[in-house]
Structures are given as structure tokens and as C-alpha cells.
Amino acid sequence: MKIAFIGGGVMGEAMVSAILDKGLAKPEAVWASDVSQARLKYLKQKYGVAVTESNLEAISGKDVVVLAVKPLNLAEVMTELGGQLKSTQLVLSIIAGARIGTLRLGLKHGCIARVMPNTPAQIGEGMSVWTATPEVTEQQRGLVGAILGAMGRELYVDDEKYIDMATAVSGSGPAYFFLVVESLVDAAVEIGLPRDMARELVLQTMLGSGRLIQKSGEEPAELRRKVTSPGGTTAEALLQFEKEGFTDLVKRAVKAAYDKAKRLGG
Ligand SMILES: NC(=O)c1ccc[n+]([C@@H]2O[C@H](COP(=O)([O-])OP(=O)(O)OC[C@H]3O[C@@H](n4cnc5c(N)ncnc54)[C@H](OP(=O)(O)O)[C@@H]3O)[C@@H](O)[C@H]2O)c1
């Protein structure tokens, strides 16, 4: 497979690393194009991939073209690449909020997969949700599955509406988790635990609890009930969460992210 990355930032690098790691492409068949020379130098040195400052040079002769720039840079990229892609080239966009209709129109191109990945992809623990246009062949769909599977789990959806929803849940989700970890560590320090110890306790508790949900197959609510003895310490904490409207707060936050994802898509 020959693949080009338009934008070699955080997510672009995560994908490059995963693809090379799983042997889906040789370094010389992976091209990265970026406006930042420092970024290109870094990617070339670390991964041995081919680099260029020209997006047009990058896409030439590639089977897959990954759009990995920030949403605000999409318009300039579409102006540059519009009408320049061969109809059989697969465009794989990870740009939050960028609708397939927008990409189709801007690129004058139909063979498109739209993906919402997340940052744990950097360590092969990502969650990617994706959809594709009818022009994407079965073989190309297999390729998308393999590329995203190299970064963690992948889930195909046949309706694009789920991508904006996934953006608010799994795309932004790592930040929610980091906030919970930060808050718990701060709370632990406040009651007297040394920070290092607090961090270790919180992190292992979060990871262990996540794995318990996964391995036991039990509902989180059921597992929560099992930790909560009537009149005990957990019940006391949960009562406080309830009084302060924790569940509603989470709902409002996710809804705000979802609304923003829809607004980004125009
Ligand atoms: N990070 C996440 O958690 C996450 C999760 C899911 C999806 N995404 C999506 O992934 C995309 C990339 O995010 P990221 O975090 O990897 O962003 P990033 O680190 O800023 O990477 C984007 C790169 O593209 C470069 N660039 C800007 N304009 C360009 C152009 N015209 N041609 C080529 N390269 C250009 C940027 O250079 P400069 O920095 O010099 O402008 C930067 O190096 C975004 O659209 C985002 O919505 C991100």
C-alpha cells in the first residue's frame, strides 16, 4: 500500500507509527506532507518516511490519501487538492466535523472514508468509528479496517450521523478521562496523600475498573452497586455526586461537544 498523509501532527504521526508497526506499508511507501518543516524533519528521522512540503507531490500515485490537518486548514487543502485526485484513490479523512458532502464537493472526488479516531491510537489502544461512500470498494473497506485496526479498535457505521456523535464520546472522550484522573489526584492530595502515591492509586484504579467492566461483561451500574455497601464510604461519596448533579453534568458536557461537532460540519 502507498499512503500519503496531508498533515503530520499528533494524529497523523499516530497513524504512521501504527501502519509501520503492523507492516501495512514500507517506510518508503509512506509520505507525509506538512507546512511545518520541523515536523517533516522529525517524521523522516523517527520513521524513515518520505516527506514533502507539497501536498500535490504527496498524493501522486498513492492508494490512500489521509487528511489529517486541523478543521480550520481544510478549506486551503481542498482548494489545493480539488480535482487532482484519481477516482480510484481513497481519501481517508480524520478531520472532526468535516462532512462527506463537504469533502466530496471541495475535493471533486467521491471515494471517501470519514473516520473519527482518538489519541490512545498513539499506543495502539484507540477507538475509531468510520463510514464510507458507495464509491469505496470492498477491498478499500478492508484496507480502512486494517489501517484503523492497527491503531486499536474500529467500528464501521453505515450512517454518517453517528460520526458526530462518536466525536463527542470517543473522539473527545480521552480528555474527559484525563480530567477525571486529574480531579481525583487533586482530591487525593487534598485529603493528605503524597502526589506520587495519589497518581499511582488513581491510575491503577481507573485502568483496573475499566478492565473489570470489559472482562466481567457486567453493567457498570451493577459493578458500582457491588462496591457500595449501604451506609458505607462509597455510598457517602456517591450521594455527594448525586446531590451535585454529576450525571446531568456529564450529559450536558457530551451534548455541548456533539452540538459543536455539528456546528463544525456547518
Ligand atoms: N487530537 C485528537 O484528539 C483528535 C482526535 C480525533 C480526530 N482528530 C482530528 O485529527 C485532525 C488532526 O489533528 P491533530 O491533533 O493531529 O492536529 P495537529 O497536531 O495540529 O496536526 C495537523 C498538522 O497539519 C499541519 N498543516 C496545517 N495546514 C496544513 C496544510 N495546508 N497542508 C499540510 N499540512 C498542514 C499542521 O502544521 P501547523 O501546526 O504548523 O499548522 C500540523 O502539523 C484534526 O482535524 C482533528 O479534528 C484529532
The ligand as an SDF file (V2000), in Angstrom:
LIG
                    3D

 48 52  0  0  0  0  0  0  0  0999 V2000
   -6.0520   15.1040   18.5370 N   0  0  0  0  0  0  0  0  0  0  0  0
   -7.1810   14.4290   18.7210 C   0  0  0  0  0  0  0  0  0  0  0  0
   -7.5500   14.0150   19.8290 O   0  0  0  0  0  0  0  0  0  0  0  0
   -8.0430   14.0710   17.5520 C   0  0  0  0  0  0  0  0  0  0  0  0
   -8.9770   13.0360   17.6680 C   0  0  0  0  0  0  0  0  0  0  0  0
   -9.7650   12.7180   16.5720 C   0  0  0  0  0  0  0  0  0  0  0  0
   -9.6390   13.4360   15.4000 C   0  0  0  0  0  0  0  0  0  0  0  0
   -8.7390   14.4490   15.3260 N   0  0  0  0  0  0  0  0  0  0  0  0
   -8.6550   15.2000   14.0770 C   0  0  0  0  0  0  0  0  0  0  0  0
   -7.3960   14.9590   13.5260 O   0  0  0  0  0  0  0  0  0  0  0  0
   -7.0040   16.1040   12.7890 C   0  0  0  0  0  0  0  0  0  0  0  0
   -5.5750   16.3990   13.1020 C   0  0  0  0  0  0  0  0  0  0  0  0
   -5.4540   16.6640   14.4990 O   0  0  0  0  0  0  0  0  0  0  0  0
   -4.0480   16.7360   15.1990 P   0  0  0  0  0  0  0  0  0  0  0  0
   -4.2940   16.7960   16.6650 O   0  0  0  0  0  0  0  0  0  0  0  0
   -3.1580   15.6920   14.6410 O   0  0  0  0  0  0  0  0  0  0  0  0
   -3.5950   18.1930   14.6810 O   0  0  0  0  0  0  0  0  0  0  0  0
   -2.1290   18.7700   14.5820 P   0  0  0  0  0  0  0  0  0  0  0  0
   -1.2190   18.1000   15.5690 O   0  0  0  0  0  0  0  0  0  0  0  0
   -2.2510   20.2630   14.6070 O   0  0  0  0  0  0  0  0  0  0  0  0
   -1.6410   18.3030   13.1280 O   0  0  0  0  0  0  0  0  0  0  0  0
   -2.0110   18.9150   11.9430 C   0  0  0  0  0  0  0  0  0  0  0  0
   -0.7450   19.2020   11.1350 C   0  0  0  0  0  0  0  0  0  0  0  0
   -1.1040   19.6770    9.8440 O   0  0  0  0  0  0  0  0  0  0  0  0
   -0.2840   20.7720    9.5170 C   0  0  0  0  0  0  0  0  0  0  0  0
   -0.9050   21.6100    8.5000 N   0  0  0  0  0  0  0  0  0  0  0  0
   -1.5940   22.7700    8.6370 C   0  0  0  0  0  0  0  0  0  0  0  0
   -2.0130   23.2270    7.4490 N   0  0  0  0  0  0  0  0  0  0  0  0
   -1.5710   22.3390    6.5230 C   0  0  0  0  0  0  0  0  0  0  0  0
   -1.6880   22.2670    5.1090 C   0  0  0  0  0  0  0  0  0  0  0  0
   -2.3540   23.1860    4.4000 N   0  0  0  0  0  0  0  0  0  0  0  0
   -1.1130   21.2280    4.4660 N   0  0  0  0  0  0  0  0  0  0  0  0
   -0.4440   20.2720    5.1590 C   0  0  0  0  0  0  0  0  0  0  0  0
   -0.2960   20.2990    6.4960 N   0  0  0  0  0  0  0  0  0  0  0  0
   -0.8720   21.3030    7.1780 C   0  0  0  0  0  0  0  0  0  0  0  0
   -0.0710   21.4510   10.8440 C   0  0  0  0  0  0  0  0  0  0  0  0
    1.0310   22.3230   10.8180 O   0  0  0  0  0  0  0  0  0  0  0  0
    0.9850   23.6340   11.7880 P   0  0  0  0  0  0  0  0  0  0  0  0
    0.8430   23.1180   13.1840 O   0  0  0  0  0  0  0  0  0  0  0  0
    2.2860   24.3080   11.5240 O   0  0  0  0  0  0  0  0  0  0  0  0
   -0.2260   24.4300   11.3490 O   0  0  0  0  0  0  0  0  0  0  0  0
    0.1480   20.2620   11.7760 C   0  0  0  0  0  0  0  0  0  0  0  0
    1.4950   19.8250   11.7720 O   0  0  0  0  0  0  0  0  0  0  0  0
   -7.9400   17.2570   13.1790 C   0  0  0  0  0  0  0  0  0  0  0  0
   -8.7560   17.6020   12.0850 O   0  0  0  0  0  0  0  0  0  0  0  0
   -8.7710   16.6950   14.3010 C   0  0  0  0  0  0  0  0  0  0  0  0
  -10.1140   17.1170   14.1690 O   0  0  0  0  0  0  0  0  0  0  0  0
   -7.9260   14.7650   16.3630 C   0  0  0  0  0  0  0  0  0  0  0  0
  1  2  1  0
  2  3  2  0
  2  4  1  0
  4  5  1  0
  4 48  2  0
  5  6  2  0
  6  7  1  0
  7  8  2  0
  8  9  1  0
  8 48  1  0
  9 10  1  0
  9 46  1  0
 10 11  1  0
 11 12  1  0
 11 44  1  0
 12 13  1  0
 13 14  1  0
 14 15  2  0
 14 16  1  0
 14 17  1  0
 17 18  1  0
 18 19  2  0
 18 20  1  0
 18 21  1  0
 21 22  1  0
 22 23  1  0
 23 24  1  0
 23 42  1  0
 24 25  1  0
 25 26  1  0
 25 36  1  0
 26 27  1  0
 26 35  1  0
 27 28  2  0
 28 29  1  0
 29 30  1  0
 29 35  2  0
 30 31  1  0
 30 32  2  0
 32 33  1  0
 33 34  2  0
 34 35  1  0
 36 37  1  0
 36 42  1  0
 37 38  1  0
 38 39  2  0
 38 40  1  0
 38 41  1  0
 42 43  1  0
 44 45  1  0
 44 46  1  0
 46 47  1  0
M  CHG  2   8   1  16  -1
M  END
$$$$
